[in-house]
Amino acid sequence: MADGKKIIKFDGNRFKTGYIDESGDSGKGSKCLVLTYICLDESKKANKIIRKAKELLRRSKNGQRWLNRLGGEVKFYGFPDNKILLKTLEELAKLNFPIQYVTIYKDGSKINPALKIQILYELIGPIFDYNKEMPHKIIADKDYFDNKKVAYLVVQDYEETNFGGVKGHTCKIYAADESIIKDSDKINMLISIRHENSKNNIGLQIADLISGAIFQEMEKNDKEYLDPLRKHNKNLHGRTIKLKE
């Protein structure tokens, strides 16, 4: 490690996992694309909420058929029981885990897959403002990154700031493949990124539910699903980007 290298220190533990998902599409099928990041601890509380939702769904033939068709996966799109969906979103919101999202209004344009990587700082950068919410790994839906060789979230050139008594930071955050290890002496932190199928990962299913709730409001001005998150979760933050035609 090079002399004078800045090491990032955090007050909280890093036994947490970040999850990235999206709602909408990168083409012309929707007005916007919602990119969502959540950070969960390993307490399994969120997992129990999803298991409870599945139990309730299995009490009806329609819910059972839906789960069977998806191989047991829970997704926002097509969720067969609105009451169960709203209750599940409310219970998840009460866990108060960080939720960051970026809404991209496409204005008829197609989104270059590289853009989703370029705006990682917008999506994940704010986690540095919550010292206790730094994940030790990030799991992305297998369709999120066009480049499946992405293996790390890299934090570089980290500097703490203090303007008028308000503490903050500046840094570069970007995704990289395994070759970045060659320049490890220039890096402040590496967070591993794994690509997984949401069917096999409850954390990604939770991210899908939340991303879908956000998409409903951003795309259709339907606040029904996002309102429970706003009411109970104080760590919900997002911003909007508009692409030029």
N, C-alpha and C positions, 0 to 999 in steps of 0.2 A: 504494500500500500504506500503511495507516494507521501512524502513529508508534507505537512500542512493540509492534508486532505480533510475536508469538512465531513464529519460523521453526523447523521441526523439522529437525534435522541428524542424519544417519545415518552410521555408520562405513563401512558396506558400500556396494557399488554397487546400483543399482536396475534392472539389466538382467535382471529376472526377471518372470515372468508368473504370476498367481494364477488358479486355476480353481475354480469352484463347481459342485457337482452334488448330487443327492439320491437316496436309495433308499427304497423304500416308497411310500406314497401319503398324500395329505392327507385322504382320506375314511376309510371304515371297513374298507377292504380289508386293512389290516395293523395290528398292535399299535403299531408305532412308525414314525416317519419319521426317517431319518438324513440330516443336512445335512453335507456334507464340503467342506473347503477344502484345496487343496494349492498349493504354490508351487515352480515349476520354473525353472531357469536356461535359457539358450539354447544349451547345449552339445550338444543333440540326443541325448544319451546315452539318455534315456528313450524317445525316438522309435525308436531302434535296437532297444530291447528289444521294443517293440510290433511292429515290422516282422519281427523274428525269430519272434515268436509266430505271426504270420500265415503266415510261410513254413512253419513246422512244421504248422500246421493244414491248409495246402494239400496236404500229403503224403497226406492221407486224403480219401476221397470225402465222408465225413460233415462234416469240417472245411471242405472246399471248398464244399459246398452251403450250409453255415451262413453262411460269409462272403459268398457270392453273394447269399443271401437278404437280408442286411443291407447290401448294397452296399459290402462291404469293411470295415464298421465292427466293432470289437471291443467287446463288452459283457459284463458279468459274467453277467447273466441268460441262461441257455441255453447258456453256453460249453460246447462239445461235448467237450472233452478235459480232464479234471480234472488230470492230471499237468502238462500245458502251462500250465494256469491257475495252479497252485501255483508252478511254476518262474518264471512271469512275475511273480507277486506278490513272490516272493523276490528276484528281480533288481531290481525296482523299489525294494524296501525298502532294498537295499544302497546305493542312491544317497543315502539319508538326508535327503531333502528334507522340509520341514515338512508335517505332516498334522494338521489340526485338524478335529474333528467334534463335532456336537451331536446327541444322540439325544433325540427328543421322544416320550415315551410318551403316547398319545392318550387312553387310558382310555375308549374308545368315542366320543370326541368327534371332530368334524371340525376340521381346522386352518384357521384364517383365513389366506389368502395374505399378509396384512399381517404376520403373526407372523414369517414367514421373513425379512422385512426388519427387524423390530424386534430380532431376536436376532443381527443382524450383528456386534454388538460381541462377543458370546459366541463367535462363529465365527471372526472375523478379528482381533478386538482383540489377542489374544496375539502377533500378529506383531510388535508394537512391542517385545516383550521379546526378539526376535531381531533385533538391529540390522541384520544382514546379509541379512535375508530379506524386505525391503520391496519389493513389486512395483511396476512402473511402470504396470501395467494388470491388470485382472481380467476374465476371460472366464467368463461364466455360461452354462450350458445354457439353450437358448431357452425351456424350460418352467419354469425356476426362478422367475423373477419374473413375477407376474401382471400387473404394470405394466411394459410393454415400453419406457416412456419413461425408466426409470431409466438414468442415463448416468454417474453418478459415485458413488464412495465418498468421503464428505466427512469430513475430520478437523478438528475445531474445539475450541477451548478447551483446547489441549494444555498440560499443566503437568507438569514433572518433580518427583518427590517423593523424599524421603530420610528414611526412618523407621528409626532405630537403625542407620544405616550401610547399610541396604538400599535401593538405588536403584529407583525405579519411575516410574510416570506415571499421570496421569488425563487423560481426554479424552472428547469425544463423537464417536462414529462412526455415520454414518447414510448411507442411500442417497438420492440426489436426482436430479432431471431437469436439463435444460440451464438452467433459470431460476435455478439456484443461482449462476451466474456473476455475477449482479447484486450478490450479497453477497460477492464474492470478497475484499474487504478484511477480512472477519471470519473467513476460512478459513485454517487452517494448511497444509492439503495437500488436493489433489484427485487421486484415483486413478480413471482412466477405467474404466467397466464396459461390456463389449460382450456382446451376446446372440448366441450362435452355435449352429448345429446340430452336435451331437456327431459326426455322420457325417463332417463335414468338418474335424474338429479332434482330433488325436491326444491333446493335453493333456486334453481333456474325456473322451476314452475312458479315459485313465489314471485320472482322477478317478472315473469310473463303476466301474472295476474295484475300486478301493480302497473306495469307498462301499459297493459290493455286499458286499465282504468284511466290512466292519464291520456291515452290516445282518444278515448271516447269524448273527452272534453275538448281536446285540442283540435280534433278532426270534425266533431259533430256538435260541439257546444253542449254536450250532455254531461252535466255535473254530478249525476246520481252516484257514480262509482268513485269519483275522486273526493267528494265531500267527506266520506268517512275517514279517508286518509288525512285530509286537512284538519279535521276536527280532533283527531287523537294523536297524530304524529307531529311533533314539533321540529323534527329533523328532515322535513320535506322541502326541497329547494329545486328550482328549475329556471331555465331561461330559454329564450326563443331566438332562432337564427332564420333569416329570410334570404333565400338564394335569389340572385338576379337572373332573369331569363337571358 
